[in-house]
Amino acid sequence: MEIDAEDLKIYAQEKTKMALEKTNSIIKELYLKGEKISFNSVASASGVSEAFLYSNDEIKKRIERLGEQEVSEKIDQMS
């Protein structure tokens, strides 16, 4: 069986879609458990690279926002 460029493109898109679904699921899981949300923790738990997380603007902003939210909540608890 010969694999052409279109097949590779479709495979790459599916792989990215699955990685995004897994990443979103892990972020939700970490949030619900009250665990730290950072690029490192999400990458480790989801099995994707930190580079993948940084390269996706939506995921990047979500992790940054949730991480900042955690810091703000901790500061509020200390006051």
Secondary structure as UniProt FT lines:
FT   HELIX           5..33
FT   HELIX           39..46
FT   HELIX           50..55
FT   HELIX           57..78
//
